[in-house]
Amino acid sequence: MHNEHRLELDDDTMRRVLSEAGVDPVTATGWVELTEGTYNTAYRIRRAGGPGLVLKVAPHPDAPGLTHERGLMRTETAFYRAAGGRAPVPEVVHADFGRTTVPADLLLMTEIQGDTLAARAATTTPAEAAALRTGLGRVVAGLHEVTGTGYGYPQLGLARTWREAFLSMVDGVLADAARFAVALPVDDVAGRMRSHAALLDEVSRPVLVHFDLWDGNVLVHDGRVTGLIDGERAFWGDPLAEFVSLALFDDIERDRAFLSGYGAGPFTRSARLRLAMYRSYLYLVMLVEGTPRGYSGPGHQQQVELVRKHLCAELGAL
């Protein structure tokens, strides 16, 4: 899936960016684009006698996007700064929001040693995988010790209650679906969400939620979790929402190794209903985002059908 609005840097621009970040370009022995992402452009930068760096470049500011996709690099920067010391995240070296020669936000951070869980999947034994999931549970529990002063996406302004924040998030993506003419498989999504809105009032503590912790955003090395990356989708809210991407298209209650590390479960009926709401929200985002990004082709269509099926199932539980 290629996003035509992604920005790529030539060598001269890269050297200027490094200089503006206080990094002597002479110390950079080379850089290579990381191709795993579909939204930002990212580069791994090697340095002589020092730790590596990662540079992320946001899409062009004129690129079409979803309501919550404004200022995501600011959110990722804030996520790393808030989570530092509580969870293994990159250290922010330099953040530049539209002031350089590049017409987009930039984030330069330390590189964390390790491969993604997704990359390791084929060579990890079941026992090793279970140990990593338990370790990941402990890491996420540490992340969820970080609390804020309000609820919702920081780049959109925080709300006083989780109910207000989450329903606004749902309204935003539904407005995006209408704006980009994306057909939804279920009528009155907002009504189904609001029918259980009182359950959201059980959340009384705004926790830092990454909300994109699929296996491609978890780094591991030497049998342990070494990093949580790509924190741009983060918000302050219900820690239960974290479990959606941790068990994408599945049920987190099946992941006993993770839950033992996290220290959660069994879930109440209220928790399961809230999880259905959060799954529905993520599937809505996944269903709508492909249109402004210009995704197409058989692989994308298969993904759309899979998301639609799971969205119907979760909304059917509400």
N, C-alpha and C positions, 0 to 999 in steps of 0.2 A: 504494500500500500504506500504509494508515494504522495506526499503533500506538496503540491506545486508552489505553495507559498513559503516553503522553508528557505532560509537564507544560508548560502554557503560562502565561506571566507577564502579569499586568495591569500597567498603567502605574505604579501605586503601588508594587507589589512590585519592578518593575524599578528604580525610583529608590532603593528601600531597598538592593537588591543592589549598585548602583553605589556608594552611600555607604559600605557595608561594605567594598567593594573599594578605597576610597580615591580614587574618581573622583567629582568634584563633578557631581551630576546636572544642574546648570544648564548645564554645558558640552556636554551631550548634546543635539544638535539633533533627534534622532529615532532610532527603531529600527524594524526590520522583520524579521519572521520569515523565515528561509531555509527553503525548502520541499523542498530536494533530499534531505535525510536521511530515514531511516525509523525510526531508533532513538532518538536524542536530539532535543531541541528546541534550535534554534540561532537566534540573533538577530545581525543586523549593526547596530552602533551607530555613528551619525555624531556627530562632535564638532566644535565650532567651534574652528578654529585648531589642530587636532591630528589625529593619525592615527586612523583608525577602529578599532573594537574588535569582537571577536566573542565572544558569550557562549553557552556551551553548558550545557544543563540536562539532567541524566540523567533517565531515567524514574523514576517513583515507586518507592521501595525495595521496596515490596510486590509489584511487578510480577513475574510469572513470567519466568524466563530460563534460559539455559543455564549449565552449571557454571562456565565460564570468564568469564561475564558479570557477575560480582560485582566491584565496585570498578573498573569500566572507566575512569571519569574520573580516578582516581588513576594508572592506567597511561598514559593519554594525557598527563597532566601530566608524568609521569616521562619519557615518550618525548621530549617537546619539550625538556625540560631536558637530557637526555642527548645529543640530536642537535644542539642549538644550537652553532653554530660549525663543524660538520662538514657540515650539510645545511641548505637553506633551510626553516625551520619557524617557526611563530608563536612569539613570545616570551610566556611566561606572565606576566600582570599580577597575577592573583589566583586562587587555588584554594581552594575552601571545601567541605569534605567533611562535610555534614550539620550545620553549626553555625548556619545562618541561619534565617530565617523560612520558607524554601523547604524542603520535606521531601525534598531530593535533593541530590546532589553538583553543584557548579557549577564551571565553568572559564571565566575571563575572559582573553582573549589578544589580542594585536595582530592586526589584519587585514593580510593580505598582498595586494598588488596583483596582479590577474590574473583570468583566467577559467579554468575547468577545461578540460582537454583534451577532455572529452566535449562541452562546450558549443561548442568551437572546431572540432569534427570536420568539420562540413558546409562550413566556409569555408576550410579549410586545404588548400593544394596538396600533392601527394605529396612534392615536394622539401622543403617547409616541415615536413611531418609527419616526414619522415626526420631532418631536422636536430633537431627537438624530441626525437625518440626517442633520438638520439645524446647530446644534452644530458642527457636523463633518465638514461641509462646512467651518465654521469659523476656525476650527483647521487647516484644509488643506491650507486655505488661509494664515494663519500665517506661516506654513511650507514653503510656496512658496515665502515668503519674504527673505529666505536664498538663496544667490547667490554665485556662484563660479567663478573660473578664466578660466575655459575651459569647454568643453562638453564631455559627454560620461561616461563610467564606470571608476571610479577612479583607480580601480585595473589594468586596461589595459593601462592607460595613457590617458591624455585628449587631445582632438582635438581642433583646433582653431575655427571651425564652427560646428553648429548643423548638417548641411548637411553631412559633413565629418564623424562625430561621428555616426549618425544614420545609414547611409549606411554601415559603417563598422560593426555595430551591426547586421544588416541584413545579411551581407556577412558571419559573424561569425557563425550564427545559420544555414545558408544554408550549410556551410562547415561541420558543425556538422551533419546535416541530411545526407550528403553524407558519412561522416566517419562512422556513425552508421547504414547506409543502411536503413534509414527511408524514405519510399515512401511519396511524397507530392502529394496532390490531384490536384494541379494546376501547369502547366508548366510555366517557365520563371517568377518566383516570383520576382527575382532581377530586371528584365526589367520593370515589372509593378510598382515596387517601384520607380525606377529611372525615370519613365515617369512623376512623380510628384515631383521630387527632388527639383525643384525651389521653391516649397512652403515651404520647410524646411528653406530657407534663410530668411523667415519672422521672425524666432526666433532669437532675438538679445541679449538675456539675459539668461545665464545658471542657471536655477533654480534647487534647490534640489528636486528631484522627488523620492518618496518612491517606486512606481511602483508595490506594492503588497498589496494594501489597500483593500483587500476583507474583509468580515465581521469577519473572524477569526483572523485578525491582528489589530482590533480596540477594545480597552477596554473601558467599560462603567461602571459607578457606580453612584448610587443616581441620575439618570436622566441626567448625563452629560458624555461627552467623557473624559476619564482619561488617555488614553495612545495610542500611535502608536508603535507597536512592529514589530520585524522581518524586520529590515531595510537593510538586506543584498543584496537586489536586486536594491538598490538605484543607481541613476546616476544623472548627471547634464545635464539638457536639457529643453525641451518644457514642461511647466506645463500642457498642454493639455494631455500629455501622462499619467498623473496621473488618468485621468477619466476612463481609460480602466479597471483597476482592481476594481475601485469604482463602476462600473456598468458591471461586468463581464457577457458576453453573453447578454447584454442589451444595451440600449442607455442612456447615462447620461442625455440627454435632457428630458427624462421622469421624472427624479428625481428633481422635482421642489424644494422640501424642501432643498436638498443639495445645489443646485445652488443658492438659495436665501441666504443661509448662506455664501457661497463662494463669491458671488457677480459676477456671470458670466451669459452669455447668453443674447439674442439668438446668436447662432453660425453662423459664415459666411460659405460660401461654402468652402473656403480654410481650415477653422478649421475642417469641417466635413471630408474633404479628408485626412487631416493629422491624424485625429482620426482613419480613416479606415486603414491608414498605421501602426499606433501604435497598433491597435487591431490585425492586421495581424501579426505583429512582436511577440506579446505576444502569440498568438495562435500557431505560429511556435515553440516558446520555449516550450510550453506545449505539443506539438505534439512530439517533439524530445526528451525531457528530460527523458521520461519514459523508453527508451531503455537502456541508461547507468545506470539508477537506478534499472533496473531489475523488473519494474512493470509488473504484469501479472494478469490474471483472468478476469471473466466476467465484474466486475465493472470497471476495467481499460479499457477494450475494449469498453464499453459504453461511457466512457469519451473520448476515442480517436475518436469515431464516431461523438460525439457532437462537439468536437473541429474542426474536419475536415469540418463539415457542416458550422460552423461559419467562418472558414478560407476562404472557397470558397465564401461565401457571401461578406466578406470584400474585398477580392481581386477582386471580380467581380465589386465592386464599383469603382475600380481604373482604 
